[in-house]
């Protein structure tokens, strides 16, 4: 059973891939090719070994064979997706269109038919990693004393309470957390959240951001973490601690004076409408 938080992460900052296949020759050759191309690679020969690997650290992507002993690839993929939103590329000798469609709908980000050419698989790996956003954060993203995000497990901790995130919500937060403090364009968020939807438009993002604010913000109408940049996109920011107030010494005999009258502060723009 795959449960709980992962242990120490993989060792380097290279993109991390877990290869799962019962063909030892393929594992050796493919792992060597990926390492030569700059990836950090771990391998497993069946589903149970893959689960042990996952308990010791999360990869950025899993390349998974469907036909394996002890635990088949589909069962393993379902177990992984139940607890962690890790991207999966399926390797399979089955070329039936219905099987591909079912796997892509349920558990897989892409599907490669065996036998395959390595350059094609490498291109698909790079495409999935680009599409799903920069690197998956290795640890919880702490945004303040009352909010942290555990994106691998699709959860947020809000004022000590665990809140579940949907796969789409977590994909958008991946992109925002990987660019913490920087604005992510709405078009990028559409590509991250609805890559397989041809007619997705900005209203998809507005509705999802509104739902996220209701989950993670103390006041969804006055967000502190999930900010709108009008006409551009959204920005995820950590809470700014209040500055310490220094107690100044009382003045000696200072003449009384009248402070100049200041005009009202310019209000900050509110969030973009979430539905049209």
Buried (B, 14 or more C-beta within 10 A) or exposed (E): EBEEEBEEBBEEEBBBBBBBBBBEEBBEEBBEBBEEBEBBBBBBBBBBBBBEBBBEBBBBBBBBBBBBEEBBBBEBBEBBBEBBBBBBBBBBEBEEEEBBEEBBEEBBBBBBBBEEEEEEBBEBBBBBBEBBBBBBBBEBBEBBEBBBBBBBBBBBBBEEEEBEBBEBBBBBBBBBBBBEEEBBBBEBBBBBBBBEEEEBEBEBBBEBBBBBBEBBBBEBEEBBBBBBBEEEBBBBBBEEEEEEEEEEEEEEEEEEEEEEEEEEEEEEEEBBEBEE
